[in-house]
Structures are given as C-alpha cells and as structure tokens.
Amino acid sequence: MVDSESNLPVFNATIRISGTNVFVLSDEKGFFQLPVVSSNPIEISHVSYASKTVLVNEIYVDNCPTFPLNLTVQELEEVVAQVYLTTGIRKKTEGTFEIKPKKFGILPGLVEPDVLQTMRQIPGIISTDETIANVNVRGGTHDQNLFLWNGIRLFQTGHFFGLISALNPNLAHTIQLSKNGSSAFYGESVSSVIDISSRSNSVENTSSTIGVNMINAELYTKVKTGEKSSVEVVARRSFTDMLASPTYKNYFNRIFQNTEVIDVTNNQDINYNHEEDFYFYDVTLQYHQKIGQKSELFFDALAISNELTFNESTLVNNQTLARNSQLNQQTLGGNVTWKTNWNAKNSSELSIYSSYYQLDANNQSVENNQILLQENTVLDNGIRLKNSHQLSETVRLTNGYQYNEIGIRSFDDINIPQFTRTVKEVLRSHALIAEIDYRSKNNRLFTRLGARGNYFEKWSLLLLEPRLHLNYALTDHLNVELSGEQKNQTASQIIDLQQDFLGVEKRRWVLANNESIPIQQSNQASLGFVFRKNNWLIHPEAFYKK
C-alpha cells in the first residue's frame, strides 16, 4: 500500500474482505497479508485516502502487488466568527474606552464575565504577577491607578489575593478607562483611571437570580419599590471554609505557592502539622430614586472581605505546641449622589462618599515563638460638586470642587525582639476644577482642555494638573488623537522592611509626608491614529510617560 504521489508506504490502512468481518491493517512498510482466501472483492480504506476496491484477480498474482492510494481532500464548511474579543468594548471620541463585561461575554478560563479581567484585553494593560486583580497600565503599578466603583474609591480590588475580582459579575458594570488625557475631575492617580459604574438610568422591573460554582454561591435581586424607585442587592460568599473543591485547591496552591502557608519548614527532627481555612464574601446595595422630572438620588454601599486562618502544630518534648495565625482584609464603602437638571443647559451633581480599608495580620511562628502583629488601615472621606453649563451649541463648560480627607495608619508589634511602631498620617486637600469641551458642528473636531488645582493644607502646597485631549477627523475613516496630562498622587503602596503578611501580602498603603515619602508625580503625552471602516478598528499610538 503506497501513496500514489510520493510512492511512500501507507501505514494503518484497513484491508477488508467484502461481505465478511475479516480485515487486517497495513504495517509501517505498507505491507499486509490476508489470513484467508476468498473470492470476494477486497475493500481498502484509510482516513486520509480515497477508498478503493480490488478484485480477486488483482490480489492473487505471482509477485506481491502494489496498490496506490489517492489522497482525499475534504472541504470543510466555512466557520464565521461573529464575535472575537470585540463586542462590549468601544473607543470613544473623548479618548476613553468604554467596556461592558456583560456584553463582552466570558473569557477563556473563566466561568463568569469578570470586570478586571475584561480590561486586560486592551493593549497597554497587563498583570505582572498574572493575577486578575493586579492591573498594570503602561508601566504604572496597580496602586497608581484610580479605581472608582459608583464614586467610591477602592483600595482593595480582589478576592483570593488577586485571583478573583472583588466586583460581583452579576452587576451590569460599565467601565470607563482612561490611559491618558483623563478628565480633570479625576485626581489621586499617576497612572490610569478606571471608573466603574453599575447604576441604571431607568427604574427596572423586579428580578432575581441565584448562582453556584465550585468556589462560591451568589444572589442577585432587584426590587422595584415604586414607580420611580428600586433597590438592588447582590451578595456572594465562598464555601471554601466548608468544602475544599478541586477548583479551590488549585486556586489555593496558585496564590500560596512558595509562602509560609504551604512550605512549612520540614525538619528531620521536628514534624509540623498545619491546616488552613479561607473564605471571602462581598455585598453591594444600591438604591435609586427619581425625584420629580429633573432630579435623581443614588445610594451605593459595598462590603468586601477575605479571611484566612492558618494553624501550625508540632511535638516538643512530648508536648503539643500550637500556633494560630490570621489574616483579615476588609473594605467598606458608601456614596450618596444627588443629580439635577436645572434646565436644558445647566445641571449639577453632588456626592458625599467614604471608603474604609483594613488589613489585620497575626503571624505566630512555631519555630522561635515569635509573634508579629500588623495592621494597615485607610479611611478616605470626601465631597464632590460638579456643575455643567452648555454655553453654546459647540461649547460646554464644566466646573466643580472636591474636598478630601484621607488618613492612613500602620501598626507593627513584635515580641522577639521587642519592637512596637505606630505611624499615622492625615492629609486634607481641596481641589478646584475647570474643564471646557468643544465639539464642532460637523463633529470632525473634539477637544477638551481642563485643569485641576490641588491645595494641601498640611504643607500649604498648591499643585496644578493640566489635562488635554484632542480628536480630529482627517477623513471619514481616519482620526488623529493627541493627549497629555500631569497628575499627582499622595496615597500609594510600599513594601516596608520586607515584613509580609504570611507571605502573601507584602504591600501596605502609606501616605506621602513630603519628606521621606514624596508626592508621586507623572507626566504623559501620546499621539495616535484611529482608523474605522467595515467593522475594523486600528489604533496605533505612541506615548511618553514618566
């Protein structure tokens, strides 16, 4: 049995005596030998070659016959990919990316449309440690991004120390992502702005869902409490402290690899036993009330928690010595927003918000009886006022004021050697904001010029942050974009004395003191082109960032 074109042997061809169950397979040399003699024709088949029928007089000859087989060509049906990493992402003229994870769908390796994982499909956004909740934008670290959820600043964005997003996938989130040239109403970041909203403009009907996967159970319910009001509650809790599923075990080994939790010292003379419990939960509450024909009231609240308990024990002089370590990570936040349209050309928005983050760790060592207590807390309170004025058909002026008070406290206590330290910093700032938008009547030119003036009471320091974004249509399909900004940030994360929390949380939030910890500053400029035609979007861009 040989290939008709290459004359090479055909391996694993099936040679069957027609009308019987007698068959043999050709070997690697293409050779075969039938076990019986029959007058029936011989059928030859192979998955890659066209079938062939051989008569008896062609088989039983003096010399070993050769049967050439012709390759068969199978024409597959055309496969049309309707969606490939595109639906749910929109590039806006204002320079931002609008992402809707619900429309984006579920990415490979996930079981739900994750908010933060969806963002990483945009060029320039990666995760250096390959976790979901650690977002690096154009070289900026995770803490240098400003994360807002319905106006609440998030200092914690992940469960399982970054493997799962802390934002519940049941909510219909809309993400506004700005890598450069962001609005002057966003401060406190030297990298990007990720503004996440789950608010709805309309009062929707009552609906509820319940879901369970191999990690957690979740509940979503939205109740229409009146013609102009609704309440939305979403809750999720893992059952990993009660059931260790295969998914949980893989997640646990992934995040705790090479840490104290898994790699407990295993000495030849001393045997260590250890067990761990871990669970997380998140709850969000949203209330929406329309007031008359012109005003709206929003109330948003969220709670996020991770809790890990780690127990070690060993035998010393025939006595059991046990130690218990704990790591708790919590976030609480709330926001009240009032919006009103005074008339067709003027509107206002007032927000009062608060965000609280706490990380507590109690690390007890069996080896040396050392006990390490660590705490890191952040309290961020503020007021935002935003006014919008449509000066003409093409020009809109937006101005506002923001007051912010942030306090960060770090505490360390070690028994061997005896050491205690408490560091607490509080910073109050005022910001005046002005922004002007121009959009030409033919929509070929859009430009936004803004400025933010930050005044810090503690140092009597004024910092100005200019912002610029310009988009001009060269043709019907080709636009040029120019963006630039200067920003400052006072709260950031550092690794302090390499004191980690059980090996998984090394970073803690600190506040700038304008001395040993300076205010972070960034400058960025970019120039790019946007080509749109026949459902194609091509966006090359060059940027400078320091």
Secondary structure, DSSP 4 states (H G I P E B T S, - for coil): -EETTT--B-TT-EEEETTSS-EEE--TTS----SS--SS-EEEEETTEEEEEE-HHHHS-SSPP--EEPBP---PPP---S-SS-TTEEE-TTS-EEE-HHHH-PPTT-SS--HHHHHTTSTTEE-TT--SS--EETTB-GGGSEEEETTEEPS--EEGGGTEESS-TTS--EEEEESSS--TT--S-SS-EEEEE---SS-PPPEEEEEE-SSEEEEEEEEEEETTEEEEEEEEEE-TTT---HHHHHHHHHHHTTSTTTS----SS--EEEEEEEEEEEEEEEEEEEETTTEEEEEEEEEEEEEEEEEEEEEETTEEEEEEEEEEEEEEEEEEEEEEE-SSSEEEEEEEEEEEEEEEEEEE-TTT--EEEEEEEEEEEEEEEEEEEE-SSSEEEEEEEEEEEEEEEEEEEETTTTEEEEEEEEEEEEEEEEEEEEE-TTS-EEEEEEEEEEEETTTTEEEEEEEEEEEEESSSSEEEEEEEEEEEESEEEEE-TT--BTTTB-EEEEE--SSSSPPEEEEEEEEEEEEEETTEEE--EEEEE-
